[in-house]
């Protein structure tokens, strides 16, 4: 066994390495285990006779060191033959002993090693915690995902190591290139620093293991020497071109790998999100981080208080000249053609806030609408573009071209970068026909209002196909951000720029920030299509990638790989956006916390006993009070309704009854003519005027009762802040209310039938008619005497006691009155009108006393005097008719007493009672409910009209409550967002 030789020993080493280490390829000696190296040197031939063998190495690492060491060979010619003979004699015994000893050693080592290994394993196992108690930490969807996804099938679908190795670059060749480049760059600048992304991401030019470019053996050094000799033969320019091409190919390889991995990751994330969207998880799905932040910005856009803090939260503001490609860049980032397009005309007429986030489906939705637009369908895309255009035109006021009102839109989809962008109207240099005169200044003011936010990220879009000197937006951006600490410059239409420019170096100057005076964090060059509005996003991406792969700008090093494509732009903008959010959001939360404290302190000092009700809550409170007041109308008793209706209706028609019916009929000579005249005039009155008057009275009564209940409710500690609102609701409700037209026809029939009835059934009804007639005549007589007193002036008693005098006109009327009274005394049965000769006689008699009087004045004075005379006679006749019921029952036969006028008043009184009862039924059964419905409609309309509520509910108390509500809501949203942001970290 000891004479096996060098080959056997090497074979043993190789077998030992193969079984213990599992290495399939040949391993250098330097990487063997120390024990293997010791055995290898022990039984290998020694080429250097002067160097002692490594005996001590094996003693430190194995128990075979106790074996007897092999004695050195004796020199030739000194008895070696005898020694060999002695060795042959004990060869069998020695071999057996050694085999037995080796067996026991191996057996003991196996038993002891196994026990030691088991004991060590048990100790380690006891030291580990019980992880079964922490299974709840892992979300449910991980276990469900493992059940839903076939991991074996996924593992089989992954590429083999050989396929991945084919995609890896030739590191030997790259090492040669780096060696040559190192010799050229004496300054020692590393080439890897040239391929860093704008967001701080390195391109995948390095591996996670040992650096592959380090030469550790002589073969690599020799290869370097050969490569150096080869590069020295070629020119420097050719070698640099070869290096750039190799780097570009490497970048493209890794770019394809990243795109494939991102696509697979997107599909997996889509599967997970779809599972969650279908409700597999029973827990409540929380809002995403970007959605929480977008809600804060939406609230801030409506917040208009004295504290100027609403514009200090970060957002990406997209500005650029008109038709520079702003909208196209946003569509590439959103991965959908969502904005209306036009050829050279202004399409963006108001700011559009777009919230981008990741989701399982590619959809869009407005903030104030529940409709989802499926962006994968062309019909929904067209509808979305049309809706955005309609909202823009609706927001623009009459006589204006652009509006500052923000349209809020959210877009979700797989692989979309999370951020909030605001697309502003394009900056113009000249106002064209059809635009408002102040359009240019309005666009500048809107752009400045968004860009002056110190935390806003400015995405400056510049058209690369036009001369840089024509740009307007660059000067505006440099004014708002002179240091360029929050500006990202984007050069669009680079394909047209490369084709049209004679010197492509001009593009390099632009993206390096040397051509414009403005400064920026980063510079990007993108291509957003060939100019056709029908291009899809995927075709534009393919065209953009193909262009930059073949472009001289990238091959010649004018543009770097991280500076091109909208994908790299979106990554950089998203990183910059979230960096700004993390740096500023907590500071803004503190600002709103201080604002909330100030507002709460003001409320406590000014309104300590009132609840903090904002405008909407106050409107709801006033709405309930008004509805309660309307419902109170149904509690009015029928007797109260009928009494009010009867009283108001008689006040409205009494003058017509006395002047146009009773007086003319009373001038007749007999009862038949009296009754005929009364019937004709009542019929005419009923057909034309009476139903209209009755409905007017009923409607006025309803209004007065409604106002009375509101006034009574106001006395019960009602808040006077609702006075304008209630008055407006009452007026609008009355304006909208219309009485049922069918009620007028039915009321006319009822009134006509009531007036035709002349039958007084009993004495109480007769007495009631007498009383009604007497009260009416006394009231009219009192009114007539008051008119006469005003005509003739004060009497002698008032003149002496109150020192009052008559006017010349009153003196003339007084003389005329005296003359006409003498005429009435002479002719007690005089008619209601004076004859012309009587007027002449009266005038001449007055002229004889030195009083000049006009005939018209004589007739006016006679009308009032005769009216008083007639009413006095009618009252006397009414007193006589109190005992005339007996004669009435006999139809006044053989009786000098005729009381037809009492019958007339009874007919009128009965008509009033029946009409009041009919109107009361119409009110309680129909009109009160219709009024309540009108009030509800008016309140609903007012509730939807924010301008109306703002106008009707005003005051510092309301504004303070509104500010408190907004600030609290903003602070709560910000705190929830900050908490979610910390969890994501």
C-alpha positions, 0 to 999 in steps of 0.5 A: 500500500505504501508503494502505490506511488504518486499516481495512486496518491493523486487519485486518492486526492481526487476521489477525496475532493470529489466525494466531499466537496461535490466539485465536478470540474478540476480544482487547483491544489491551492483550493484543496482542504489542508488535510488533502494537501497534506496527504497529497504531499505525503505520498507524492514524489518529491522533485526537490531532494533537498526539501523535506517532506511535509510530515508535520502537516498530517500530524496536525489534521489526522490521527494517522500521525500516530503511525510509525514514520517510514525510515529513510532509505539507506545509502546504496551499498550499505547492507540494503539487501539484508534490510529488504529481506527482513522487511519481506519477512514481516510484510504480512504481519505488518499489513494485517496489524495496520489493517486491523488498527485502521478498521478500529480507527475508522469505526471509532471515528464514525461512532464518535463523529456521529454522536458529536454531530447529533449532540451539536444538532440538538444544541442548535435546535434548542437554541432556535425559537419556535417559529410556529407562533409567528405564522400570523406575521405572514399574510394569508395571500402568501399561503393562498398564492402558494396553493394557486401557483404551481411552483414546480411548473414555474421553476421549469419555465425559468431559463437554464443556467447555460441559457443565462450564460449565453446572455452574459457578456464576454468578461475576458474581452471586457477585461481587455478593454478595461485594461486598455482604457486604464492605460489611456485614462491616467486620471484614474476615473472609473468608467462605471461612473459614466453609466449611473442613472439619474435616479441613482440606479446603476446599470447592471454592468457588475455581478454580485460575486468576485469582480470578473475583471481581476486577473489572478493567474498568469494566464489572465496576465498573458491574455492582457499582454496579448490584448495590449499588443493588439490594441497598440497596433490599431488607432485610438479612435477605433479602439474607443469605438469598439469599446463603446459598441461593446458597452452598448451591446452589453447594456442592450442585453441587460435591458432585454433581460430586465424587460423580460423580468419586469414583464413576468413580475407584472404578470405575477403582480396582476394575478395577486391583485386580481385575486385580492380584487375578487375578494379572496382575502376577507380582510379589508383592502386598504387604499394605496399610498398614492391614493391617500396622497391624491386625496390630500391634494384634492382637498387642498385644491378646494381649500381656500382659507387665510392660511397660505399652506395649501400649495406646499405639498409636492406634485409634478408640474408639467409645463411647456410651450404649446404643441411641445409634446406635454400631453404625449409625454404624459400619455406615455407615462400613463400608458394610454392615449387619454387626452384630447388631441388637436393639430396645432390648436390649444387643447389643454384649457385647464389644469388636469391632475392625473394620479398614477398608481398600480392596479390589476386593470388599466382603468381611469376614473374621475374624482367626482364620478363612479364610472370606470373607463377601460383603457384597453378598449378604444370605445372607452378611450374615446369616451374618456377623451370626450369627457375631458374635453367637455369638462374643460370647456365647461370650466371655462367661463364666458369670454375666457379661453383657459380656466384655473379650475382643476380636473382630477383624474386617476389612472391605474394599471399594471407597471405604472409608476406611482406619482401625481402629475398636473398638466398645465395649458401650454405657454403661448407667445401670441394671442390669436383670433378667437382667444381672450385678450388676457389668455397669455397672461392667464396661462403665465399666472396659472403656471407660476401659481403651480411652480412657485410651490417650493416642493413642486417638481417641474417637468419642463418639456422642450420641443427638439424639432424647433429652434431652441431660441424660440422657447418661452418656457425655459425662461419661465422655469429658470425664474421660478427655479434658478438653481434647478434643484427641482427641475427635470428637463425633457427634450421631445421629438428627438427623431425629428431633431436628429434628422433636421439638425445639421450638427447633432452636437447641438442636441448634446449641448441641450441635454448637458445643460449648456445651451439654455440658461436654466439648470436642472436635476436631470436631462432626458431625450424621448420620442413620443411617436411619429406624429400620428394621432392613431398610434398606439402606446406599444407601437410608440414604445417599439419605435422609440426603442428602435430609434435609440438603438440605431441612433448616432446620438447613443452610438457616438456617446452624445446621449447616455443610456439612462437619459433616453426613453420615456420609461427611464424618464418615468422612473426618474420622475417617480423617484424624485417625486417620492424623495421630495414627498418624504422630505417635506410631508412631515413639515407640511403636517406640522404646519397644518397642525399649527393652523388647526390649533389657531382656528380651534382657539379662535372658535373657543374664544368666540363661540364657546357654547356652539357646536362646530357646524360647517356650511353643509351641516348648517344647511341640513339643520335648517332643512330639517327645521323648515320641513318641520315647519311645513309639517306643522301646517297639517296640525292646523284645525279645520275650524281655524282654516275655515274661519280665516278663509271666510274672513279673508274672502269676505274682505276681498269681495265685500266691496264688490257685493255692496257697490256692484250688487246690493246698491244697484239692486236696492234702487229698484222699486219692487221685490221682483226687480230686486231679486232679478237684478241680484240673480243676474249680477251674482251669476256674472260674478260667479262665472268670472271673478269669484272662483279666482278671488277664492283661490287667491285668498286660499293661497295667501292664507296658506302663505300667511300660515306658513310664515306664521309657523316659521315666525313662531319657530324662530322664537324658540331659540332659533339661529338667526343665521338661517333667516336668509335661507328660510326666506329664500326657500319660502319665496322660491316655493311659493313661486313654484307652487301652482294651484290645481286648475281643476279645483277652480272649475269644481269650486265655480259649480259649488259657489253657483249652487250655493248662491242660487239657494234662497231657502232659510230653514229656521229662525237662527239662520235668519238671525245670523243673516240679520247680524251679518248684514248689520255688521257689514253695513255698520262697517261700511257706514263707518268707512264712509263717514271717515271718508267724508270727514277727510273730505271736509276737514275737522269740525268746529270742536276739533278746530277749537280744541286742537287748533286745526284749520281746514284747507281751501279744498276742504272748505269748498267740499264742506260747503258742497256737503252742506248744500247736498245735505239740504237736497237729501232732506228735501228728497229722502227717496232720491236716486243714487245719481244727480241729474244735470239740472240738480248739479247746476242748481247746486253750483249756482247756489254755491256761487251765490255764497261766493264758492266756486266749485267744479261739477265733478267735485259736486258728484264725488261729494254726492256719491259719499253723502248718498252712500251714507244716507243709503247705509243709514236707511238700510240699517234702519230697515235691517232692524225692522227685519229682525222680526220679519222671519214670519213674513218671509215664511209667507213670502211677504204676502199681505205684508208691507215689510219686505226683507229681500236684502236679508235673503241676499246677505244670507245667500252671500253668507252661505256661499262664504261658508261653503267656499271656505269649507271647500278651500279648507279641504283642498288645502289640507288634502292636496295643497299643503302636501304639494307645498311640502313637496315644493319645499323639499325640491327647493331645498334639494336644489339649494343643497346641490348648488354650493354657490347658493348655499355660500350666498345664503349661509354666511358669516365668520362663524360659518367660515371658521367652521369650514376652515376647521373642517378642512384643516382637520381633514387635511391633517388626518389624511396627512397623518394616515399617509405618513403612517403608511409611508413609514410602513412602506419604508 
